[in-house]
C-alpha cells in the first residue's frame, strides 16, 4: 500500500473512515517523513473526539460535531494529495510542512505543530462553514453548537499535551532541547487559542458568503498568513 492508495479512498464518510485512513498513513509512511508525525498527533486527537462524540449525552448536537470532524479531516487528506508530488500545488498554509517533510535535523514535534497550524488556522474555518452549509444554521457565539465546540477543547488539549510529552521525551534526552529553542517553539502553540481564532474566521467567511470575490481574497490572505506562521515552526533547533 502506498500513500496515494490511501488518499484515493477519500473523501472519508465517517469518523471510522478517517481513523482507518490515518491508521494506514501511520503504518505506511517511514519515520523520516514529517507528515507521519502530524498524522500521529491528529489520529490521537481524532480518537479522542470519536470517543466523546459517540457519547451523545455530553453535547447538544453531537451529529454536528461528527460531521465537522469528517469534513475537517478530508481537508487534511486533500492537502496532502494536492502537494504529494509538488508541495507548491498544496494550499499555502500546508507548504511549510510538505516542503520540509523529509528535512533532517527537525524534531517530530515541529512537524506535528506545523501540521496543526495549517489544519486549525486555515482548514478549520473552512470546515466549519462547510458543515453549517450542510446542516443548517450559522456560526455565531450564540449558537449552542459553539458551546459544544468549546467543550471539545479540554479533550483536545489533554490529548495534545500527552502526545507532545511523548514526542519531546526522546528529543529532550538526545538534544537537551538545543539550549531551549525547541521549548520556545512548543510554547508558541495553543490549541485553544487556535480554535478560538478559527471560529472567528469562520464567522467572517460566513458573513462574506454573498461576496465571493471578497471571500476568496480573505481566505487567500488567511492561507498565506498561516503558511508564514508555519515556516516559523519549521526551523532547525
Order of alpha helices (4+ residues) and beta strands (2+ residues): alpha-alpha-alpha-alpha-alpha-alpha-alpha-alpha-alpha-alpha-alpha
